[in-house]
Amino acid sequence: MTIEHIEPGEWNSRAVVHGDYVWLSGIVAGDKTADVKEQTVDVLAKIDGFLAKAGSDRTKIVNAIIYIADMNDKDAMNEAWIDWMGDANPPARACVGVELTPGTRVEIMCQAVIG
């Protein structure tokens, strides 16, 4: 089987496809001045794009890990997440409070099936 690298960079690929699965790297927002909800909306839109490039979509996410700089922002992040998921069955998910790069309030990585 082949391994496809989506938007490979110097130290990682945005996504890697193997068989019927796609793994996304930690995705962050472009605007580091935005609040956590705005950053989450941006990240989720990027995830939609990477999943589409791999032949998948948000309804096929099986696992997500959300890294958040301030756990006090979890409710605001969850609002964006719930709006984005809509009526889809949500995946297995964890939210972890961590120190992120300056200005980054949320980073999300996930895995999905293809097809």
C-alpha positions in Angstrom: 0.0 0.0 0.0 1.1 3.5 -0.6 1.3 6.4 1.8 0.1 9.8 0.6 1.4 13.0 2.3 -0.8 16.0 2.0 1.0 19.3 2.1 4.3 18.0 3.3 6.6 20.5 4.9 10.0 20.7 6.3 9.1 18.9 9.6 5.6 17.4 9.1 2.8 16.8 6.7 -0.6 18.4 7.3 -2.2 15.0 6.7 -1.1 11.4 5.9 -3.3 8.9 4.1 -2.8 5.2 4.3 -5.4 2.6 3.4 -8.8 3.8 4.5 -7.5 6.2 7.1 -6.3 9.8 7.3 -4.3 11.3 10.2 -4.2 15.0 10.5 -1.3 16.8 12.3 -2.1 19.4 14.9 -3.9 22.2 13.1 -3.8 25.8 14.4 -5.4 29.0 13.4 -3.8 31.6 11.2 -4.9 34.7 13.3 -3.1 34.5 16.6 -5.0 37.6 17.9 -8.4 36.0 17.6 -10.2 34.6 20.7 -10.4 30.8 21.3 -13.8 30.5 19.6 -12.7 32.3 16.5 -9.5 30.3 16.4 -11.5 27.1 16.8 -13.8 28.0 13.9 -10.7 28.7 11.7 -9.0 25.4 12.7 -12.2 23.4 12.0 -12.5 25.0 8.5 -8.9 24.0 7.8 -9.7 20.4 9.0 -12.6 20.3 6.6 -10.2 21.2 3.8 -7.6 18.6 4.7 -10.2 15.9 5.1 -11.7 16.8 1.7 -8.3 16.5 0.1 -8.0 13.0 1.6 -11.5 12.0 0.4 -13.2 12.2 3.9 -15.2 14.6 5.9 -16.0 15.6 9.5 -18.7 12.9 9.8 -16.0 10.2 9.4 -13.7 11.5 12.2 -13.1 8.7 14.6 -10.8 10.4 17.1 -9.8 14.0 18.0 -7.4 15.5 20.5 -7.9 19.1 21.3 -5.0 21.0 22.9 -6.1 24.2 24.6 -3.9 26.9 26.1 -6.4 27.8 28.9 -8.9 25.3 30.2 -11.1 28.2 31.2 -11.7 28.6 27.4 -13.1 25.1 27.0 -16.7 26.1 26.9 -16.1 28.7 24.2 -14.1 26.1 22.2 -16.9 23.5 22.7 -19.5 26.0 21.3 -17.6 26.2 18.0 -17.0 22.4 18.0 -20.7 21.6 18.6 -21.9 24.1 15.9 -19.4 22.5 13.5 -20.3 18.9 14.3 -24.0 19.6 13.8 -26.1 16.5 13.8 -23.2 14.2 13.1 -22.3 11.6 15.7 -19.3 13.1 17.5 -16.0 11.2 17.6 -14.1 10.0 20.6 -12.4 13.1 21.8 -10.1 14.5 24.5 -9.3 18.0 25.5 -6.0 18.7 27.1 -4.7 21.9 28.7 -1.1 22.6 27.5 1.3 25.3 26.8 1.1 26.3 23.1 3.1 28.6 21.0 2.5 32.3 21.6 -0.9 33.4 20.5 -2.1 29.9 19.7 -5.2 29.2 21.9 -6.2 25.9 20.3 -4.7 23.1 18.3 -6.6 20.1 17.0 -5.5 16.8 15.6 -7.7 14.1 14.4 -8.0 10.8 12.5 -10.8 9.8 10.1 -11.8 7.0 7.8 -12.0 7.6 4.1 -15.0 6.6 1.9 
